Amino acid sequence: MNDINKYLETDGLDTDREKDIGQHIGYRYDVNLVPDMSRCTDFLRKYMDVMGWSDLNWLEDVHMGYEEGNAAVFDRNINGWVTVPDDIDLPDNQQDRDMIARELLIKFQMSSSHPMVDLMNAYRKF
């Protein structure tokens, strides 16, 4: 087992790919990228149940971030940040914040105000 301190004390560029690109591939050792399923919101539990999924694998790299000082989640579909409404109290625990970010992202992507709705209406064939 690798000593985690080596990533703190060295450049951590172990694999050929890391050496080629000159940076760490963080998910190899970052345990925060694996969601703690016990922290799922009720909405995410129901969403996984409806979808027939046992995990959030496609959301594991969705995290609460900040855009211009405001809490936000990045939506890859629109290549932009979605700001968290001010009336949502965010917990101190990062895993809990990330679960809220995942829930907000799904809700926004399913909403009629998502920009992809306009594209669908303009370009769908059926």
C-alpha positions as CSV (number, residue, x, y, z in Angstrom):
1,M,0.0,0.0,0.0
2,N,1.3,3.4,-0.9
3,D,2.0,5.9,1.8
4,I,-0.3,8.9,1.3
5,N,2.4,11.3,2.5
6,K,4.4,10.7,-0.6
7,Y,1.7,12.8,-2.5
8,L,2.3,15.6,0.0
9,E,6.0,15.4,0.1
10,T,6.8,14.7,-3.6
11,D,5.5,15.8,-6.9
12,G,3.5,12.6,-7.0
13,L,4.0,12.0,-10.7
14,D,4.2,8.3,-10.7
15,T,2.5,7.0,-13.8
16,D,3.8,7.7,-17.4
17,R,0.6,9.6,-18.1
18,E,1.1,11.9,-15.1
19,K,4.7,12.5,-16.2
20,D,3.5,13.3,-19.7
21,I,0.9,15.8,-18.6
22,G,2.9,17.1,-15.6
23,Q,0.3,16.8,-13.0
24,H,-1.3,14.3,-10.6
25,I,-4.3,12.3,-11.6
26,G,-6.1,13.0,-8.3
27,Y,-8.8,10.4,-8.4
28,R,-6.2,7.7,-7.9
29,Y,-6.0,8.5,-4.2
30,D,-8.6,11.2,-3.4
31,V,-11.1,9.4,-1.2
32,N,-13.4,12.5,-1.4
33,L,-14.3,11.5,-5.0
34,V,-16.1,8.4,-3.7
35,P,-19.4,9.6,-2.3
36,D,-20.3,8.5,1.2
37,M,-23.7,6.9,0.3
38,S,-24.9,7.3,3.9
39,R,-25.0,11.1,3.3
40,C,-27.4,10.9,0.3
41,T,-30.3,13.3,0.4
42,D,-33.8,11.8,0.3
43,F,-34.2,13.1,-3.2
44,L,-31.0,11.3,-4.4
45,R,-32.1,8.0,-2.7
46,K,-35.4,8.2,-4.5
47,Y,-33.8,9.2,-7.8
48,M,-31.4,6.2,-7.6
49,D,-34.3,3.9,-6.8
50,V,-36.4,5.2,-9.7
51,M,-33.5,4.8,-12.1
52,G,-32.6,1.4,-10.7
53,W,-29.1,2.4,-9.7
54,S,-27.1,1.3,-6.7
55,D,-24.7,4.2,-6.7
56,L,-24.0,7.7,-8.0
57,N,-21.1,6.8,-10.2
58,W,-21.9,9.4,-12.9
59,L,-22.1,12.1,-10.2
60,E,-19.1,11.1,-8.2
61,D,-17.0,14.0,-9.5
62,V,-19.7,16.6,-8.9
63,H,-18.7,18.9,-6.0
64,M,-19.9,22.1,-4.5
65,G,-17.7,24.9,-5.8
66,Y,-17.7,28.6,-5.9
67,E,-18.2,31.1,-8.8
68,E,-17.5,34.7,-8.0
69,G,-17.7,34.0,-4.3
70,N,-21.1,32.3,-4.5
71,A,-21.7,28.6,-3.9
72,A,-22.3,26.9,-7.2
73,V,-22.2,23.6,-9.0
74,F,-20.7,23.2,-12.5
75,D,-23.0,21.8,-15.2
76,R,-21.0,20.3,-18.0
77,N,-24.0,20.3,-20.3
78,I,-24.1,24.1,-20.5
79,N,-20.4,24.5,-19.7
80,G,-21.2,26.9,-16.9
81,W,-21.8,27.4,-13.2
82,V,-25.3,27.1,-11.6
83,T,-25.5,29.3,-8.5
84,V,-27.0,27.8,-5.4
85,P,-30.0,29.8,-4.2
86,D,-29.3,32.1,-1.2
87,D,-32.1,30.6,0.8
88,I,-30.3,27.2,1.0
89,D,-28.3,26.8,4.2
90,L,-25.2,24.8,3.3
91,P,-23.7,22.4,5.9
92,D,-20.1,22.6,7.0
93,N,-19.3,19.1,6.0
94,Q,-18.0,18.9,2.4
95,Q,-19.5,15.5,1.6
96,D,-23.0,16.9,2.6
97,R,-22.4,20.0,0.5
98,D,-21.4,17.8,-2.4
99,M,-24.6,15.7,-2.0
100,I,-26.6,19.0,-2.1
101,A,-24.7,20.0,-5.2
102,R,-25.6,16.7,-6.9
103,E,-29.2,17.1,-6.0
104,L,-29.3,20.7,-7.3
105,L,-27.6,19.7,-10.5
106,I,-30.1,16.9,-11.3
107,K,-33.1,19.1,-10.4
108,F,-31.7,21.9,-12.6
109,Q,-31.1,19.6,-15.5
110,M,-34.6,18.2,-15.2
111,S,-36.2,21.7,-15.0
112,S,-37.9,23.6,-17.8
113,S,-35.4,26.5,-17.2
114,H,-32.4,24.4,-18.3
115,P,-30.9,25.8,-21.5
116,M,-31.0,22.3,-23.1
117,V,-34.8,22.5,-23.2
118,D,-34.6,25.3,-25.7
119,L,-32.2,23.2,-27.9
120,M,-34.5,20.2,-27.7
121,N,-37.5,22.3,-28.7
122,A,-35.5,23.8,-31.6
123,Y,-33.8,20.8,-32.9
124,R,-35.6,17.6,-32.0
125,K,-36.8,15.5,-34.9
126,F,-39.8,13.9,-33.4
